[in-house]
């Protein structure tokens, strides 16, 4: 039985060594992966930095002929041209034949005079028209109505 104990001890020792080697190999693999991950991050950062540098050069090239004073001047010119366009639009939309000197009170008075003339004309022709026939109204029955409600001949049933 002693030899059985020694055998199991040797098997356990061998298994322990194998697992330790596997652990060491896994640790080295993990270290390699972490190193590669860091290298990829650095490469990505380098690419980002390179792209940012290209963007700066592009912006400098785009704005090399621009000056804030020129931009302000262009904006002022645009505003001035918009005002001119609005004045032209206002002039075109103003009714033809009317000026700024239209007197609203005078127009209102003239309208009242025209209405009075029209009314006077209508009143002067009142007697000239043929007399229209009176409106026909339905005749009221001359028979006496029953004193109470009648249910004869009524097919409708009242519901309450």
Secondary structure as the mmCIF struct_conf table of DSSP 4:
data_model
#
loop_
_struct_conf.conf_type_id
_struct_conf.id
_struct_conf.beg_label_comp_id
_struct_conf.beg_label_asym_id
_struct_conf.beg_label_seq_id
_struct_conf.end_label_comp_id
_struct_conf.end_label_asym_id
_struct_conf.end_label_seq_id
HELX_RH_AL_P HELX_RH_AL_P1 UNK A 2 UNK A 63
TURN_TY1_P TURN_TY1_P1 UNK A 64 UNK A 65
HELX_RH_AL_P HELX_RH_AL_P2 UNK A 68 UNK A 93
BEND BEND1 UNK A 94 UNK A 94
HELX_LH_PP_P HELX_LH_PP_P1 UNK A 95 UNK A 95
TURN_TY1_P TURN_TY1_P2 UNK A 96 UNK A 97
TURN_TY1_P TURN_TY1_P3 UNK A 100 UNK A 101
HELX_RH_AL_P HELX_RH_AL_P3 UNK A 104 UNK A 124
TURN_TY1_P TURN_TY1_P4 UNK A 125 UNK A 128
BEND BEND2 UNK A 129 UNK A 129
HELX_LH_PP_P HELX_LH_PP_P2 UNK A 130 UNK A 136
HELX_LH_PP_P HELX_LH_PP_P3 UNK A 138 UNK A 141
BEND BEND3 UNK A 143 UNK A 143
HELX_LH_PP_P HELX_LH_PP_P4 UNK A 144 UNK A 146
BEND BEND4 UNK A 147 UNK A 148
TURN_TY1_P TURN_TY1_P5 UNK A 152 UNK A 153
#
